[in-house]
Amino acid sequence: MNNNYRIFNKDSLEYIKTMRTNSVDFIFTDPPYNLNKYSTGNIKFSHRSDINNDIADWDKDFDPLDYKEEFLRILKPNGNLFTFTSYNTIGRWHEVYDPIFDTFQFFIWHKTNPTPKFMKAGFLNSCEMIACMWNKGHTWNFGKQNEMHNFFESPICMKPERLKDPKHPTQKPVKLLKHIIQMATNENEVIFDPFMGVGSTGVASLELNRKFIGIEIDEIYFKASEKRLALL
Ligand SMILES: C[S@@+](CC[C@H](N)C(=O)[O-])C[C@H]1O[C@@H](n2cnc3c(N)ncnc32)[C@H](O)[C@@H]1O
């Protein structure tokens, strides 16, 4: 059993206040995208599972500003903050965090098998953005120039990795998370995910011999994380 993690079934904004100052090397997270208000509802099919168009009830009212003070307090001075985000929230991340980090960039995850759009009335949502912020003295484990692209290609999370019960609508593939963790941290460093869902960042962190702290507000997703991490 791996003892290098602590996870909590709490509201992260509350829990984070109890964390030690300068105790985290890397905040790597996947908070709500605020896409719920653009939903046109799920689409039902007889021959396949529903196309999940509305993501989830939790996907609303997230303001990166609410976490600014606590993120800065718990992060070490040379720590990094990477966060999945969406086209309509990346501007807010930039507005709030660019003035306080040395560098703000973005990274693209290209999904090779995005959800189809049968009406062909717009682009597929095949790219997901990760806003990346770092300070001087940060860790970059790059080898060659071609390892430094801010782009990664992989399928969305599929069987057998994809959990069936509970099914989380935005479970991230561990392969993608490991690629990023590997380049932005060293072994034994502390990774914090305040919106951990079913614990994918935790799995990737522990498999790479990093330490992990995770928080999830939903009890069902939290229990799924507990189960996954206990297997490592
Ligand atoms: C985009 S999902 C993360 C998915 C995760 N990356 C995975 O692979 O499973 C965001 C998660 O944040 C959780 N969440 C929303 N508000 C929260 C809060 N205030 N504190 C903790 N978790 C929260 C939601 O329940 C949801 O599971």
The ligand as an SDF file (V2000), in Angstrom:
LIG
                    3D

 27 29  0  0  0  0  0  0  0  0999 V2000
  -13.5150   18.5320  -13.9360 C   0  0  0  0  0  0  0  0  0  0  0  0
  -13.8760   17.4960  -12.5860 S   0  0  0  0  0  0  0  0  0  0  0  0
  -12.3200   16.7550  -12.2130 C   0  0  0  0  0  0  0  0  0  0  0  0
  -12.1350   15.4190  -12.8880 C   0  0  0  0  0  0  0  0  0  0  0  0
  -10.7920   14.7680  -12.5640 C   0  0  0  0  0  0  0  0  0  0  0  0
   -9.7160   15.4430  -13.2530 N   0  0  0  0  0  0  0  0  0  0  0  0
  -10.7600   13.2770  -12.9010 C   0  0  0  0  0  0  0  0  0  0  0  0
   -9.9440   12.8520  -13.7360 O   0  0  0  0  0  0  0  0  0  0  0  0
  -11.5830   12.5510  -12.3330 O   0  0  0  0  0  0  0  0  0  0  0  0
  -14.1120   18.6650  -11.2910 C   0  0  0  0  0  0  0  0  0  0  0  0
  -14.5050   18.0650   -9.9530 C   0  0  0  0  0  0  0  0  0  0  0  0
  -14.5160   19.1100   -8.9740 O   0  0  0  0  0  0  0  0  0  0  0  0
  -15.4800   18.7870   -7.9930 C   0  0  0  0  0  0  0  0  0  0  0  0
  -15.7680   20.0140   -7.2570 N   0  0  0  0  0  0  0  0  0  0  0  0
  -16.5430   21.0710   -7.6500 C   0  0  0  0  0  0  0  0  0  0  0  0
  -16.5270   22.0340   -6.7110 N   0  0  0  0  0  0  0  0  0  0  0  0
  -15.7020   21.6030   -5.7080 C   0  0  0  0  0  0  0  0  0  0  0  0
  -15.2710   22.1610   -4.4740 C   0  0  0  0  0  0  0  0  0  0  0  0
  -15.6790   23.3730   -4.0820 N   0  0  0  0  0  0  0  0  0  0  0  0
  -14.4090   21.4520   -3.7010 N   0  0  0  0  0  0  0  0  0  0  0  0
  -13.9810   20.2100   -4.0970 C   0  0  0  0  0  0  0  0  0  0  0  0
  -14.3790   19.6210   -5.2480 N   0  0  0  0  0  0  0  0  0  0  0  0
  -15.2210   20.3090   -6.0480 C   0  0  0  0  0  0  0  0  0  0  0  0
  -16.6310   18.1990   -8.8030 C   0  0  0  0  0  0  0  0  0  0  0  0
  -17.4690   17.3730   -8.0110 O   0  0  0  0  0  0  0  0  0  0  0  0
  -15.8860   17.4270   -9.9230 C   0  0  0  0  0  0  0  0  0  0  0  0
  -15.7790   16.0540   -9.6190 O   0  0  0  0  0  0  0  0  0  0  0  0
  1  2  1  0
  2  3  1  0
  2 10  1  0
  3  4  1  0
  4  5  1  0
  5  6  1  0
  5  7  1  0
  7  8  2  0
  7  9  1  0
 10 11  1  0
 11 12  1  0
 11 26  1  0
 12 13  1  0
 13 14  1  0
 13 24  1  0
 14 15  1  0
 14 23  1  0
 15 16  2  0
 16 17  1  0
 17 18  1  0
 17 23  2  0
 18 19  1  0
 18 20  2  0
 20 21  1  0
 21 22  2  0
 22 23  1  0
 24 25  1  0
 24 26  1  0
 26 27  1  0
M  CHG  2   2   1   9  -1
M  END
$$$$
